[in-house]
Amino acid sequence: MILTVCLSPCIDVNLEVESLNVGKSHKILSKRVFFTGKAINVAIGLARLKVDSFATGFMYEENGHQFEQELHREGVTYKFVWNKGRVRENYKFIDHKSMLTEIDDISPMVSEEKQEELIKLISRLSPSCEAVVISGGLAKGMSPDFYGRVLSVVPSNVKRVVDSEGERLFSSLKYGVDLVKPNLEELERSLQRSIVTQAEMLAACNELIKFGTKRVLLSLGKSGAIIADGTSAFYCKSLNVAMNSTLGAGDSMVAAATSALVKNASIEEILRQGVAAGTAAVTSPDSISFNKDKYEEILSTLSVTEITDYKF
């Protein structure tokens, strides 16, 4: 079983309009609602790969039960720490020019008592798991070192996967991590510098390895991804597909990569499976995850290239 930890769930409301003009009335052409959160998306992706997944984290009393219904439909086991208030709602407006305008809500406050309750829950659940995945933002009132607090109660024989950036990421690395999955923009923000060339990307991956991760899976969006472990590095180009939605693509990559990781796959295979799932996700406009058949179709076409001039 793989445990995923979601600290800031959200409801994404995607609205398509003819045009978006401030101060004007608008008619909605289409509306899609997703019950999401990075670690929740990972749990769903794992379930679609037929991997036992367990979602935990914070949830909110007023509208959180809709997440339980969604997870139940996907075959994901769950247990949340419940709080007063509502899950935050993010609104994404897409007009006829394919311009995206986002309005992001703020998360309700989570007390220190509730934070400690979640830590105790993870300490009970994690010993029976093969891996723990922690990803995404924090609820209001939380310190970035909460990532480290989570990993501090995870047994050393349980694999640890982190998808975050900045202080949250570095808090995790203090406790040792098996895999981190930043995208290029997150890596730049974390290391506070521009990263352009492949050599700069590999140097940045090595820096994270020195901080405390065994592997870095660097997502390059539609260009594919790089993986490095300090001794070797590989690149996998993404398949050219119709891009219907990027929602959940990174989380799909984490799900497939984690599935491969717990099976002790090579880093080449972790990379290949991660890219296949991320690519499959962008072809699914009505889902936060991917179709397994599409994933397997894409996976069969992907190849991995070793980066032979990798400098250690």
C-alpha positions in Angstrom: 0.0 0.0 0.0 1.1 3.6 -0.7 0.1 6.4 1.6 -0.5 9.8 0.1 -0.6 12.9 2.4 -2.7 15.9 1.2 -2.4 19.0 3.4 -4.5 21.4 1.3 -7.3 19.9 -0.7 -9.2 22.1 -3.1 -12.1 22.1 -5.5 -11.2 23.3 -9.0 -14.1 24.9 -10.9 -13.2 25.2 -14.6 -15.4 27.6 -16.5 -15.4 28.2 -20.2 -16.7 31.5 -21.4 -16.8 33.2 -24.8 -14.8 36.2 -23.5 -13.8 37.5 -20.1 -14.3 41.2 -19.5 -14.0 42.9 -16.2 -17.3 44.5 -15.0 -19.4 42.5 -17.6 -21.9 39.7 -17.3 -20.8 36.3 -18.7 -22.6 33.2 -19.8 -20.9 29.9 -19.0 -20.4 27.7 -22.0 -19.1 24.7 -20.0 -18.3 23.8 -16.4 -16.2 21.1 -15.0 -15.7 20.5 -11.2 -12.7 18.5 -9.9 -12.2 17.4 -6.3 -8.5 17.6 -6.1 -5.2 18.3 -4.3 -1.9 17.0 -5.4 -1.6 14.0 -3.1 -5.3 13.1 -3.7 -4.6 13.1 -7.4 -1.6 10.8 -6.8 -3.8 8.4 -4.9 -6.2 8.2 -7.7 -3.4 7.7 -10.3 -2.1 4.8 -8.2 -5.6 3.3 -8.0 -5.9 3.5 -11.8 -2.6 1.5 -12.0 -4.2 -1.1 -9.8 -1.9 -0.2 -6.9 -3.4 -0.1 -3.4 -3.4 3.5 -2.2 -4.5 5.2 1.0 -5.3 9.0 1.1 -4.9 11.0 4.2 -4.5 14.6 5.2 -6.8 17.4 6.2 -10.5 17.7 5.2 -13.3 20.2 6.0 -16.8 19.6 7.3 -18.9 21.7 5.1 -18.1 20.2 1.7 -15.4 17.6 2.2 -17.6 14.6 2.0 -17.7 15.0 -1.8 -14.0 14.1 -1.8 -14.9 10.8 0.0 -17.4 10.0 -2.7 -14.8 10.6 -5.4 -12.2 8.5 -3.7 -14.7 5.7 -3.1 -15.6 5.7 -6.8 -11.9 5.4 -7.7 -11.2 2.6 -5.2 -9.0 4.6 -2.9 -9.0 4.0 0.9 -9.0 7.1 2.9 -9.0 8.6 6.4 -8.8 12.3 7.0 -8.4 14.7 10.0 -11.5 16.8 9.9 -11.6 20.5 10.4 -14.4 23.2 10.6 -15.0 25.2 7.5 -15.0 24.6 3.7 -12.5 23.2 1.3 -11.1 26.1 -0.7 -12.5 26.6 -4.2 -10.4 27.8 -7.1 -12.0 29.2 -10.2 -10.3 28.9 -13.6 -11.8 30.9 -16.5 -10.9 29.9 -20.1 -12.1 32.2 -22.9 -12.3 31.7 -26.7 -8.6 32.8 -27.0 -7.6 29.9 -24.8 -6.5 32.5 -22.2 -6.6 31.2 -18.6 -7.6 33.5 -15.7 -7.3 31.9 -12.3 -8.8 33.0 -9.0 -7.4 30.9 -6.1 -9.1 30.7 -2.7 -7.2 30.5 0.6 -7.3 27.5 2.8 -9.0 27.6 6.2 -6.8 27.7 9.3 -5.6 24.4 10.7 -4.9 24.3 14.5 -1.7 22.9 16.0 -3.9 20.3 17.7 -5.2 19.1 14.3 -1.7 19.1 12.9 -0.5 16.9 15.7 -3.5 14.6 15.2 -2.4 14.1 11.5 1.2 13.4 12.5 -0.1 10.7 14.9 -2.3 9.2 12.2 0.6 9.0 9.8 2.8 7.4 12.4 0.2 4.7 12.8 -0.5 4.2 9.1 3.0 4.4 7.6 4.7 1.3 9.1 2.4 -0.9 7.0 3.0 1.0 3.8 5.6 0.5 1.1 5.9 4.3 0.5 4.6 7.6 1.7 4.0 10.5 -0.8 3.7 14.0 0.4 3.0 16.8 -2.0 1.3 20.1 -2.5 0.8 23.3 -0.5 0.0 23.9 3.2 -3.2 24.8 4.9 -3.3 28.3 6.5 -1.4 28.4 9.8 1.1 25.8 9.0 4.9 26.0 8.9 6.9 24.7 5.9 8.7 22.4 8.4 5.5 20.3 8.7 6.9 18.3 5.7 9.8 17.3 7.9 7.5 16.5 10.8 5.6 14.1 8.6 8.7 12.3 7.4 10.2 12.2 10.9 7.5 9.6 11.9 7.8 7.5 8.7 10.0 4.3 9.3 13.3 4.3 7.5 12.4 1.1 5.5 9.4 2.9 4.0 10.2 4.8 0.7 9.6 8.5 0.8 8.5 10.6 -2.2 8.1 14.4 -2.2 6.6 16.7 -4.7 7.1 20.2 -3.4 9.5 23.2 -3.5 11.3 25.7 -1.4 11.3 25.4 2.4 8.9 22.5 2.3 11.2 20.5 0.0 14.3 21.3 2.1 12.5 20.5 5.3 11.8 17.0 3.8 15.4 16.4 2.6 16.7 16.7 6.2 15.0 13.3 6.9 16.1 11.6 3.7 14.0 11.1 0.6 14.0 8.4 -2.1 12.5 10.5 -4.9 11.7 14.2 -5.5 9.8 15.4 -8.5 10.1 19.1 -9.1 9.3 20.8 -12.4 11.8 23.2 -13.9 10.1 26.3 -12.5 9.9 24.8 -9.0 13.5 23.8 -9.2 14.5 27.4 -10.1 12.5 28.8 -7.3 13.9 26.3 -4.8 17.5 27.0 -5.8 16.8 30.7 -6.5 18.5 30.8 -9.9 17.8 30.5 -13.6 18.3 27.0 -15.0 18.3 26.8 -18.8 20.8 24.3 -20.2 20.8 20.5 -19.7 24.1 20.9 -17.8 22.5 23.4 -15.4 19.6 21.0 -14.9 21.9 18.1 -14.0 23.9 20.3 -11.7 20.7 21.4 -9.9 19.6 17.8 -9.6 23.0 16.9 -8.0 22.5 19.7 -5.6 19.3 18.3 -4.4 20.9 14.8 -4.1 23.6 16.3 -1.9 20.9 17.8 0.3 19.4 14.4 0.9 17.4 12.8 -1.9 18.5 9.6 -3.7 16.8 10.5 -7.0 15.5 13.6 -8.8 12.8 13.2 -11.4 12.8 16.6 -13.1 9.7 17.3 -15.2 10.2 19.4 -18.3 6.5 19.5 -19.3 5.7 18.6 -22.9 9.5 18.1 -23.5 9.5 15.1 -21.2 11.7 14.6 -18.1 15.2 13.9 -16.7 16.1 11.5 -13.9 19.4 11.5 -12.0 20.7 9.6 -9.0 24.2 11.1 -8.6 25.9 8.4 -10.6 23.8 8.3 -13.8 21.2 10.3 -15.6 18.6 9.6 -18.3 16.2 11.6 -20.5 12.8 10.6 -21.9 11.1 12.7 -24.5 7.3 12.9 -24.2 5.1 11.7 -26.9 3.5 14.4 -29.1 -0.2 14.2 -28.2 -3.2 16.5 -28.2 -3.0 18.5 -25.0 -6.5 18.8 -23.6 -5.7 19.6 -20.0 -2.5 19.8 -17.9 -4.5 19.3 -14.7 -3.0 16.5 -12.6 -0.2 15.7 -15.1 2.6 16.1 -12.6 0.6 14.1 -10.0 0.1 11.3 -12.6 3.9 11.3 -13.1 4.4 11.0 -9.4 1.9 8.1 -9.1 3.5 6.0 -11.9 7.1 6.8 -10.7 6.2 5.8 -7.1 4.6 2.6 -8.4 7.8 1.8 -10.2 10.0 2.8 -7.2 8.3 0.4 -4.8 8.8 -2.4 -7.3 12.6 -1.6 -7.2 12.5 -0.6 -10.9 15.6 0.9 -12.5 15.8 4.7 -12.7 15.3 4.4 -16.4 12.0 2.6 -15.8 10.9 5.0 -13.1 11.5 7.8 -15.6 9.7 6.0 -18.5 6.6 5.1 -16.5 6.4 8.6 -15.0 6.6 10.3 -18.4 4.0 7.9 -19.8 1.5 8.7 -17.0 2.1 12.5 -17.3 1.6 12.4 -21.0 -1.6 10.2 -20.8 -3.0 12.7 -18.2 -2.9 15.7 -20.6 -5.0 13.7 -23.1 -7.9 13.5 -20.6 -9.9 16.7 -20.4 -12.5 15.4 -18.0 -10.3 13.8 -15.4 -7.6 14.8 -12.9 -5.8 11.5 -13.8 -5.2 9.3 -16.7 -6.8 6.3 -18.5 -4.8 3.1 -17.9 -5.2 1.9 -21.4 -3.9 5.2 -22.8 -1.0 5.1 -20.3 0.0 1.6 -21.5 -0.3 2.6 -25.1 2.0 5.6 -24.6 4.4 3.6 -22.4 4.9 1.1 -25.2 6.2 3.9 -27.5 8.6 5.6 -25.1 12.4 5.1 -25.0 15.0 6.4 -22.6 18.4 7.9 -23.5 21.4 7.9 -21.2 23.0 11.3 -20.7 26.6 10.2 -21.2 28.3 13.5 -20.3 26.6 13.6 -16.9 29.1 15.2 -14.5 29.0 13.8 -10.9 
